[in-house]
Amino acid sequence: MTTNLEQAFAERPEILEAWMALNGAIKERMDLRRYELATLAAALRLRSSYCCLAHGTVLIERFGEPVAEIARDHRNANLGELDVAVMDLAERVVDDAASIGDSDTRRLRELGLSQTEVMDIVLAAAARCFFSKALDGIGALPDAHYRTLDPELLDALVVGRPIAAK
């Protein structure tokens, strides 16, 4: 079955292939949970329902995270200090990357991340800006199968375009 994402790029499959290569290169060396938290934070800020649903689902299925609570307020969702700092940085990248300075990344380094790991968070959030905006600009709706998720989760993750009817 072809996803709405694949259908959206049907006329430019090379772009989807390039995206998958770039995204794969970014997350290849990242802790998967950290990648998903950074990506969810960016997607929420971008109001990308498709990306929120996709990455929120990974956080639930792979890590058992309380995604609805994280999506509503990650600072009060019982996440660790490092996780909150990761999501805060991802939000800053979306909101105003040009204003990010050493003081914004220092906390992550103090919490044990290397400069490369901090860069990976920035790359994940910046890449999400491209893909979320592309999906929304093309008009891709999240796939209908997401309708089976818990209503509370849907309420937290459908932040932009609605889920496709079928």
N, C-alpha and C positions, 0 to 999 in steps of 0.2 A: 504494500500500500504506500502510495506517495504521500508525503507529508505536505502541509501547506507551505512550509519553508522551501521544500524542494520545488514545488510548483511555482513559487514566487521567483525562483532563479532559473526557471526552465529555459528562458531565452538567453541567459548568460551563465551556463553551468560552470564555465571556467572561473567565474567570480566566486561561486560557492566553493569550488575546489580550492581556490587560493585562500579563501577565508578559513576553510578547514585546516589547511596546512599552517597558516599563521597561528590560529588558535591552538592547534596541536603543539606547535613549537613553544608557545607561551606556557601552556599548562603542563608540558612534558616534565619539567623539572620542579614544578610547584607541588606542594602538598595539595592533594585533590580537595580536601575539605576547605583549606584556605582559599583555593581558587574559587570554589563554589560560593563561599561567603562574600568574597570581593565582587564576584560577578553578580550575585543577588543584590548587593548594596548598589552597584552601578545601575542595574536594570530597574530597581525600584525608583531611583532618582530620575532615570530616563523615562519612567512611566511605560515600560515595555512589558505588557502582559505576557507575550510569548516567551520572552527570556526569563521573566520571573517564574512562570509556571514550569518551564523546563529545568531551571537550576534549583528552584525550590523543591521540585520532585526529587532531584538527585540528593539534596541534603536530607530529605526524609528517608528515602529508600536506602541510601548508602550509610548514613550516619545517624539516623533517628533523631534529627534535630527538630525542635519545636518551631517550625518555619513560620506559622501564623504569628507567633509572638515575636520572632525575630523581625519579620516584615513590618510589623506595627511599630516596634521600638526596640531596635537591637541593643540599645544601652541598658534596657531593663528586662532582658530576656534570659537572664542567668548565663550569659556567655562569659568566657574568661576575658581578662583585660586585653590580651593579645588579639583575640577575635574582634573585640569592639574597636580596637585601634586599626585593624585591617579594614573593617567596614567603614570606619570614619575616613580613612585615606581614600578608599575607592569613591566615596561620596564627594570628597574634595576634588578628585580628578574630574568627575563629571561636572561639578558646580563651577570650578574655577582653577583649572590646572596651572594657569600662569602665575597664580599667587602662592603656589606650594614652594616652601623653602625648607631649609635644614630643620627648623623648629617643628615642622609638620611630620618629618620622617624620623626625627631623633627618638621619639617615644618608641617606635617600632624597633629601632636598634637597641635601645635600653632594655626592651623586653626580649632580646635575644636574636632578632633577625639580622642577617647580613645585609649589606647594601644591595647585593644581587637579589635577595628575597624581597626587599622593599621595592626594587625596580620591577620585579615580577608582578607585584600587586598593581603598580601603576600601569604596566602593560596590559594586564587583564582588564582593568577598568577602562583604559583608553580603547582597547579593541572592542569592548562591549559597546562603547559609544558608536563606533562604526556600524556594527552589526545590528544593534537595536534600532538605530535610526534608519538603516537600510530596510529592515523588515517593515517598520511602520510606514516609511515613505512609499514603499511598493504596495502597501495595503495588506500584507499578510496577516491573517487572523490566526490566533492559537488554534491548534487542532482540536476537534470536537471531543476527542477522548478525555481531555482535561475536565470536561463537565462532570465526570464521575468522581472527582475529588471532593473531599469534605467541604460543605458550604462555607464554613468558617475560613478554611484555607483559601478557597476561591475569593472570598471577600477581601482577604489580605493581599492576594497576588494578582488579581485582575485589576490593574491600576491604569490601564490605557484602553487599547482596543479590546472589544469583547471576544469571547471564545466563539469560534465558528459554530453554526447551527448543526452542520453535519460534515 
